[in-house]
Amino acid sequence: MKKPRILLADDHRMVAEGVRGLLEPDYELIGIVEDGRALLEAVDRLRPDALVVDISMPLLNGIDAVRQIKKRHKSVAVIFLTMHVDVDYAASAFEAGALGYVLKHSASSELLTAISCGLKGKTYITPLLAGELLQYQRERPAVSGDAFSQLTPRQREVLQLITEGFSVKESAAILGISSRTVEFHKYTMIESLGLKSSAELIRFAVQHAKGVSRAGVRLACDLTPSSSR
């Protein structure tokens, strides 16, 4: 039987090599990329069955990368493998289109279960966050007014690059747009967010780095590896 094809995105080489060892007995690991923009290109080129993605990555974070990927490749199963023990991150991951959320320190016991669930179209959330996420969903506001969520995908890309220290010219080259367009997005964000300077925009980005979205999450798969069938 042909093995499902997995693409891994993580900028920590030691973590990536450890995940490779977990995956290779049951899956075909078709590539490892180290930033969000490389992930976009690799998905278009390799057409994997599933992605294992970190959240915190250079150039484009995993959540925003997955938002873009799911618009073009709706059937790909996405599992986030992250260090973030934070229900806000988990909610944002599922809103972006993920089917799994696993913590890196639990990868050896949970990742294969999460991938198996995702390939079946079912949802897996690490047991450490499952109860908290359900409570979060019950208590969340009906409508989110979060300023970060109002930014366009391109604006979030520009904002991440600026926050990482890239110049306007460097950001333009990475995104394949003009420096003038980057400046336009930058100052549009400053104006729409009611800020006064680039420094305030960077502080805003740091404070709202999660890009939290309040979308619903359906916990539809086994909540513990031991309960898998």
N, C-alpha and C positions, 0 to 999 in steps of 0.2 A: 504493500500500500504506500502511495506517495505521501511523504511527510509534509505537513503544513509549513509554509514558508514564512519565516519571522524576520523582521527588521528591527534592530535595536538602536536606540538613540540615547546615549549617555556620554558626557564629556569626562567622566572619571574612568580612565583606562583599566584600573584594577577591578573596579566594579563590573565593567563590561566583560572582562575576561572571566570573572566569576560567574556571571550570568550565562556566558557562552557554555561553560561547563555544565550548567543546569539544563540548558536547552537542547544541546546537540544529540543526546540519546533519543529524543522523541520528535524533534523538530529540525527543519533545515534553516540554519541561520544564514541568511543571504547577504547580510551586511551589518556593519556597525558605523554609525555616524556620530559626530561629536557636537553638533550645534543644530538649532532649529531650522535654519535655512537649508543646510545639507539634507535634513530630513525631508523637507518638501520635495527637493530634487530627486532624492532616492526613491521616494514612494511613487512618483510619476514614472520613473525609469524602471523600477524593479517589480512593481505591483505585488507587494506582499499580501499574504492572507491576514497577518496580524502584526501589530506594532507593540513593542515594549518601550515606553518612553519615560524619560526623566522630566520633571517639571522645570527645574532651574538649569537652563542651558544658555550658552552665549548666542548672540545675534538675534535669536527669536526663542522665547520660552516655549516649553512643551505644550502648554495649554493653548496658546494662540496658534501654534503650529498645527495642532490637532483640529482646531476650529476650521482652518483653511483646508486641511486634508479632507475632512469629512464632507466638505462641499463638493469635492471632485471624486472622492472615492468612498461612497456611502457604506459599502459593504465591509470595508476593512475593520477588523476588531482591534480596538485600542486598549491596552493595559498600561496604566501609569505605575511606574516603579520609582518610589520617591522616599526621601528622608522626612518629608513634611507631615508631622503628626498633627494635623490641623483640619478641622471639619470644613472650614471655608475653602481650603485648597481642594478637598475632596468634592465638595459641591460644584466648584468651578470645573473640575475635571470631568464630571459626569455631564454637566451642562454643555461642555465642548463636544461631547459625543463618545466619551470613554465607556467601556463596559467593565473595567476593573480598576481597583486602586489598592496597591500593595506597598507596604513599607519595606525599605531595603533590608532592614535587619531581620525581616521575616521572609525574605525571598526564598530561602531554601525549603521552607515548609508550605508556602502559599502560592508562589508564582506559577507553578505548573497548573495548579487548580484554577487559578484566575484565567490563564490562557485557555484552558479547556472550556471553561464557562463562556468566555468571550467568543470563541469559535462556534459555539452553539447559539449565539445571540442572547446569552444570559448575562446577568450582572453579578460581579463579585466585589465585595468591599471587605477589607481586612477586619476581622472581628474586633480589633482594638478601637475601631471607629464606627462600627455598625450601629450600635445603640445611640451614640451621640448624633450620628447623621440622621437617624429616624426622628429624634427629638428636634433637631434643627429644622427638618422639613415640616414638622407639625407647628413649630413656633415662628417660622419665617414670615415676614410681612407679605401681604398679598401682592404688593407692587414694590419693586426695588427702585430707589432713587439714587443709587450709588453713582457718583460722578464718573468713576473710571469706566463703568459699563457703558456709558454713553459715547465713549470714544470709538471711532471707526477702527477696523482691523489695521489699516495702514497707519493711522495715528498711533496705535499701540506699538507697532513695529518701530516707528520713528522714535517714540518715547523710550523704548528699551535701549536702542542703540545710543541715544544721547546720554542716558543714565549710565551706560557702560563706559562712557568716556570717548566715544567716537565723535569726530568732528562732523560738521554738516557735509563736507565734501566726502568723507569716508562713508558716512551713512548713505549718501546718495549712490555711491558706487556699489555698496552691498545690496541695496534695494533695487538697483537698476533704474533709478529715476534721476531727475536733475537736482542740483543743489537748491535751485529756486523752489522746486516742489517741496523739498525737505523743509526749507525755511517757511513756506506757506503752511505746512502741517504744524510746524512748531508754534508759530504765532497764532494760528487758529485755535490750538489747544490752550495757549495762554489766555486768549480772549474768552473762549467759551467756558473755561474753568474759573474765570474771575481772578486770575493771577496777574502779577506785575512784572515778572522777569523770568529768564531762563533758569536762574537759581531756584526760584519758587516752583517752577515746573519740575525740576529734578527732585526737590523735596517732596512734592506731591507724589511723584512716581515711586519713591522709596516707601512712603507711607501707605500707598495703595498697591503695592507690588503684587498682591494676590489677584487683583482684578476680579473680585468676588462677584459671582452671579448666583441668584437665588432660584435656580431652576429645580424642578422636581427630580427626584431619583427613585427608581423602583428597584428594591433589593430582591432580585429574582433568582439568584443562584445560591448555592450552599454558602453559609456564612463561616464555616470552618472546614479545613481540609479533611478532617476526620469524618465529616458527614457526607462527603462526595459519594456519588453513586456511579 
